[in-house]
Amino acid sequence: MAQAFRQVFPLIRKDTVQWFPGHMGKGLRQMQQKLKSVDCVIEIHDARIPFSGRNEDFRYTIRGVKPHILVLNKKDLIPPGSGPKIAERIRNSDDCEHVLFTNCKDQQCEGVRRLFPLAKKLIVNSNRYHRSELGEFCIMIIGVPNVGKSSLVNILRNKHLHRKAASPVGAVPGITRTVLNRIKISSDPPIFVLDTPGILKPNVGNNETGLKLALCACLQDHLVGPVVIADYLLFRLNLEGNFKYVEFMGMEKPSDNIIEVLASGAKLLNKSLRMKTVMGEIVVRPDIETAAHHMLKAFRKGEFGPALLDKL
């Protein structure tokens, strides 16, 4: 008899996936103030969630005012052949005409190679108003946290100026906290970029959008809880018939119980916690939180295979 898995993820506390720290509000104000000195806006998002979590508030501010390029990064983590379908849906919704897919870990990435010429072409053909007499271009890079904004700045700087990294990068969201000074990425013509902090909406649209953002590390794990995020990952993997986690977590068969999965993973990792009961006894329990981080890290690196969390 085939095993039955959950078809709907259970509701979680309403405020679990809300995150809008002070630096985001400050960054959003700085970005809006600097728009007058910008010739083009490059929006970067995670290709695994091409529709979920993008900050509509800021996109509406720039729509029809500045040339706009949408870069969907981490293309190496989505199913082959899904890119054209994603781009078609975005263009058909009149969201953004110019869509590129990149892998900022690859210096030879085709999307990265095409980005620079496309930005220059759009700027030259646009109405720059008071900036038309300037011989230099300024590009603002926007997006939600941890999608590769700073990595893109650094790869463009290295590619066109042969200079080392100018923006700090990290594996967790929130590394860039303010709109930085202009970073030069090209000399001919002179092109500067503004790296910006990741900006989410003050209220994430719904719980599932928040869980997708958390699963792709656009939210810090502790804000939602690694066990909750791992449970959502388990739900998605089972729903899609992807049981690669079974061997990875040291199990004999698939399961729909996240505690069972994480306990097995903790045993495989030899990770446990010594705890004192109310009676004063010492008991040893599997370290399920460490196992949850281990499982999430594997997904984020693509070890469970390519993923597309948004429906086409």
N, C-alpha and C positions, 0 to 999 in steps of 0.2 A: 504493500500500500504506500502511495506517494506521501511524503511528509507535507503537512499543511503549514504554510508560513503566513505571517501577518500581511494583510493587504492594505492596511492603513496604519500609519504611525500614530501612536497615542498622543493626545494633547499634552503639552507641558506647560508649566507656569507661564502666564502671559508676559511677565517682565523678564523672562530668562534671556531673551536674545536682544535686549535693548542696550545700545552702547553708543554714547555720543559724548566722549570726554571733552574737557575744556579746550584742548588743543585743536579739536576738530572745528568747533565754532569759530575760534580765532583764525584758523587756516582758511575756512570758507570766506570769512570777511576779507582776509588778505587777498585771496584769489579774485574776488569780485572787484576789489579796488585796483588790481593790476591788469584787468582785462583791457583797459584802454591802451596799454603799452604792449599788447600781444597781437601777433599777426596770424596765428594759427593755434588751434587747441587739439592736442592729441590725448584722447581718452583711452586708458588701458584697463582691460578687465580680464578675468580668468576665463579661458576658453571652455572650461568644464561647466561654467554657469553663465553662458553668454547673455542671458536675459535677466537673471535674478540679481538683485542687489545693486544694480547700477543707479547712481544718484540722479534721479530725474530732475530734482530741483535745479541743480547746476547746469544740467544739459539743456534745460529750457531757457536758461539765461543766455547761453551761447548760440542757440539754434538760429540760423539765418543772419547772425552778426559776424561770426568768425568762421573761416574754413575749419572743418571738423573731420578728424580721422579717428576711427575706432580701431584700436589694436587689441586683438584677442590673443593674449600671451599663453604660454604653456601648451602650445598646439601638439606637442609630443605626447600629451596625456589624454587626448581625446581620440575616439575611434577614427581610423583612416576613412576618408571620404565624407566625413560629416561637415567639414569646413564649408564647402559650397552651399549646402542646405542651410546652414546657420546664416551665412552671408545673404542668401536670397531672402530669408525671412526678415532679416533686419532691414534690407533695402526696400522690400515690399511694404514694410510698416512705416516708411518715410522717416525712419529713425536716424539713419546715417548712410549716405551714399558710398562712402569710402571705407571699406573694411579690409584689414590685413590680419593675417595670422602669423604669430612669431614664436620663436623659442629663444629667449634671451641668453640661454646658456650656450648657444651655437653661434659662433662668429660668422659662419657662412650662411646663416638662415636667409632664405629668399625674402621673407617678409621684412626683415631688418634692412636688407639691401634696397628694397623698393620704397621704404618709408621716407628716406631722405629726399630722393628725387620727387616723390609725390607731394611732400610738404612744400618744397620750393615751387613746384608748378602751381599749386593751389594759391600760394601767397602772391606770386607774380600776377596771376589772373584775377585776383580779388581787388576790391576797392579798399585801399589802406587808409584813405582819408588823410588825417594829419600826419600819418607815418609814411606817406608816399615818397617824401623827399629823402628819407633815411636810406642809407646804403646797407643797413643791417636788418636782419630778421630776428624776431623773438617768438619762441614757441612755448606754450604752457602745457605741461603734462599733468593730467588729472586722473583720478580713479579711486576705487575703494582700497583699503589697506592690503598690503602684501600680495599685489598682483604683478609686480615687476617694474614699477615706475622708475625707481632708482637704478635698477639693473639695465633698463633700456637707455637711460641717460649715459651710464658708464660705457655701454657697448658702442653707442654712437660716438662718444668722445674718443674712445680708443680706436675706432674704425677710421674716423675722419681727421683726427688730430694726432693719433698715435700717443695719446696721453693716458696716464693711469686713472683709476677711478676717482671721481670727484664727489659722489654721493654715497653715504653709508647704506649698506644693504644688510638684511638679516632674514632669518627663517620665521620670524614672528611679526605680526602687524604692529604698526606704530613706530617704526624706526625713524621716519622723517616726521618731524613735529611742526615745522613752520615752512612757509614759502621761502625757500633759500634765495641767496643772491643769484644773479644770472650766471649760468655755467656755459662757457664757450664750447661748442661742439664742432665748429667748422670755421675756416678762415676765408674760404672763397666759394660763395660770399660769406661774410661774417654772420654766423647764426648762433644765437644764444638760446638756452632753454631755462625754464623755471621749473624745478622739481618741487612738488607740493605734497603735503601730508595726505594720507588716505582719508577720504571723507565719506562717511555713511550718512544716510538720512537719520534724523533724530529718533524716528521710530521705524524699525524694520517692518516691511509690509505685513508679513505674517510669520508664524512660527516656522513653517517649512523653508521659507526664504532665509530666515536666520540660521536654520540648521545647515542649509547648503553653504552659506557663507562660512560658518564655523568649520564645516567639514573640509573646506578648501583653505582653511587657515586665514581667512579674511577677518576673523574675530579671534581674540586670544582665547585659548582653550578653557582657562579657568572661569571665564565669564559665562559660559554655558555649562561647563562641566565635561571633562574628557569621557566619562562613562556614558553620559547622555549622547554625546557626539558619536562615540563608538557604537552605541545602540542604533542610532540613525544609520550609520554606515552598514551595520549588520542587516538592518531592515532593507536597505537598498540592494545590497549584494544578493540576499536571498530572493528578493523580488525579481531580480534579473537572472537568476539561476547561476550566479557566479559564486562557486564554492571554493575558490582558491584559498580562502582564509582557513579552511579546515586543517590542511597540513601546516600552514604557517603558524597557527595557534595550538598545534599539537593535539588535535582532536581526531576522533575516529570517524565522525559523520557530521553533517551540518546540524546546526541548532538555531532556534529562534530566541533562545534565552541568553541575553548578553552576559549575565553573571556567570553562567556555565562556560561561555566562550572565554571570558577574561580569566576565570579561575584556571582553566586549562593553559592559557597563555602564560599566566604567572608561574605555574608549575614548570612549564618548559623553560622559562627564563630563570628559574630558581629564585624568584622574588617573593618574599613573604613579610608579614608584619607581626610583631609580637604585641599583643594587646592585653590589658588587664580588665577583667569583668567586674561587675558591681560587687561580686563576692570576693574580689581580690585574687582570683585565679588568673594565671597567665595562659593565654591561648594563642596559637599561631594561625593566622589567616592569610590567604593568598593576597598579594598586593595587586588588586584589580586596577587601581589607577595607573600604576606603571605599565601594566599590560595594555590598558586602553591607549596610552600614549604610543606604545609600541605598534599597535594595530593601526592607529591613525597615521603615524609616520610612514608605514608601509603603503597605505593608500595614496598619500600625498606624493610619494616617490614613484607611483605607478606600478608597484609590485603586485597589485591585484588585477592588473590590466588597464586598458584605457577606459575612461568614464566620461559620460555626458549626463549631468544631473538634471538639466532642463529638457523638457520635451520639445521636439520639433513639430 
